[in-house]
Amino acid sequence: MTIPVFEYLAVLVLSLVAWLLPRFRPNFLARVGDLVERIMHNRNTRLAVILVWWWLGWHFFTV
């Protein structure tokens, strides 16, 4: 296997740990839904998230 495959597997495993850890130890790490809710509370950050998604879509999905 090549290095990028290991990197993608590491990201996948870390994402899975970050998703499962709050279910077993909620005081250690917040749930993803709670983080998104807190981020989307402010109008400026909501606008920034929309602009980032627009930028990603424009540069990667319209080619």
Contacts in CASP RR format, 6 or more apart in sequence:
PFRMAT RR
TARGET T0000
AUTHOR 0000-0000-0000
METHOD contacts of the structure
MODEL  1
MTIPVFEYLAVLVLSLVAWLLPRFRPNFLARVGDLVERIMHNRNTRLAVI
LVWWWLGWHFFTV
18 29 0 8 1.000
18 32 0 8 1.000
19 32 0 8 1.000
21 28 0 8 1.000
21 29 0 8 1.000
22 28 0 8 1.000
22 29 0 8 1.000
22 30 0 8 1.000
22 31 0 8 1.000
22 32 0 8 1.000
23 31 0 8 1.000
39 45 0 8 1.000
39 46 0 8 1.000
39 49 0 8 1.000
40 46 0 8 1.000
40 49 0 8 1.000
END
